[in-house]
Amino acid sequence: MKDIDIENPKNCVVNLVKKIKRNMTRKNDQVMRKFNISSGHFSILTAIYNHKGLKASQLVHIFEMEKSTISRELKILENKKLIEFDKQSKGRGKAICITEKGKVTYEKAYQEWRKIQEKTIKCIGKDNYKALMDINAKLMDFDIS
């Protein structure tokens, strides 16, 4: 790779992806603050809003996060009265339900999220957005061994 100095740590692929993630998270968090949630909370609310009866274990798989992280974030959402756990659930883990307050919060936040999406895609261009999706798909199947 003659045009990229891969020996230089500042050109590390992992660090670049982390910087992009932090930058976008910061921008999304700034907007979501209006609704007293973080961008991470919005993502979790989206899953719960769109998939009735989800359990914490399913969120772990959806978001590829540690169970302790999901549990902590769910506790915050429960304390804000945006979600509740279904006491009637059977089996392992309780189903998570979005409350009426959670629905209202989600629906308002969703409108702002759409604007962020549109602005971001306009900023980077549709081709670069599609390239990011392709890169993600390739890296999912990438074997480093």
N, C-alpha and C positions, 0 to 999 in steps of 0.2 A: 504494500500500500504506500506508494510513493508520495501521494498528495496528503496523507494523514500520518502524522507522527504518532504511531501507536505506542511508542516507548514512553511518551509523555503522559503521566497520570491524569493531567487535566483533560485529556482526550478519551478517557475511560468511558466505554459505552454505558456501564452501569451508573456511573455518576451523572452522565448526561440525562439518562432516563429519570433518575431521581430528581434532578433539577427541574425537568419539565413537569413532573408530578407535583413537586412543591409549588412551583409557579402557578399551575392551574388550580391546585387545592386552595392556595392563598386567595386567588381571585374569586373562586366559588364560595369559599367561607365568608368573604366580605359581603357577598350578596345574600347568602343564607342567614347572616346575622340579623337581618330585618325580621326574620321569622323565629329567632331565638333557637336556631339549630345550626349545626355544621354541615358541610357538604357530605360528610360521611353519614350523618344522621339522615340527610335527604335520601341518600342511596338506599339506606335500610328501610326508610318509610316507603320508598318507591316499590321495593320488593314486597313489603307487607301489604301495601295498598293494592298491588296487582295480582297477588297470589294469596287468596284467603287460606288461612289455616297453616301458614308456614310455622316451622319450629326453628329454634335457635340452631340446631344441628344442620338444618338445610341452609341457613344463612352462612354458616361456616363454609360450606361447599360453594355457594354462589359467589361469595366475595373472596374465597381463598384466604381467610383470616383465621387467627387462633380463636379457639372457643372462648378463652378468657377475654379477648378483645370484644368479641360479639356480645358476651354477657355484660360487660361493662357498658357498652353503648346502649344495649337494650334497657339496662337499669336507668340510664340517664333519660331515655325516651319515656320510660314508665313514670319516672318522677315528674316529668313535665306533663304527664297525663295525655301523651300522644298515642300510647299503646297500652294494652293490658294483656294479661295472660288468661286464656280461656280455662276457667276452673273446671269445666265439663270435659276437657280433653282426656282421652284415654291413651294408654301406652306410654312409651318413654318420651319425656319432654312435653311441655304444654304448647298448644297452638298460640300464636301471637295474633292479636286482633288490633286493628287500628281503631282508635276512639273517634267520636264525632269531632273533637278538637283536633285530633291528628289528621282527619280527612280534610278539614278546613285549612289547616296549616300546610298540608301536602299540596292541595290544589292551588293555593296562592303561590307557594314556593315553586311549583312546577312551571307556572307561567314565567317566572324570573329565570328558571333553569333553561327554559327554551330560548330565551333571549341570549343567555350566556353561550349556549350551543351555537346559535346563529352567528353571533359576533366572533366567536372563536374560529369557526369554519371560514367565515369571511376573511378574518385576519391571516390564517395560514393557507387558505385556498382549498378548494374541494379535492384537488389532486393530492395535496399533501395530507389531507385528512384521510383519504382513501389509502394513501401510502402507510400512514400510521396503523390503520386497521390491518393492512397486509403484513406489516412488520410484526404486529402482535401475533397474528395467526402463524407466521413462520417461526417465531420464537417459542410458541407453545409446543411446536413439534420438533424443535431443535434439540439434538442430542449432543452434549458437549464431551461425551466420552470418546 
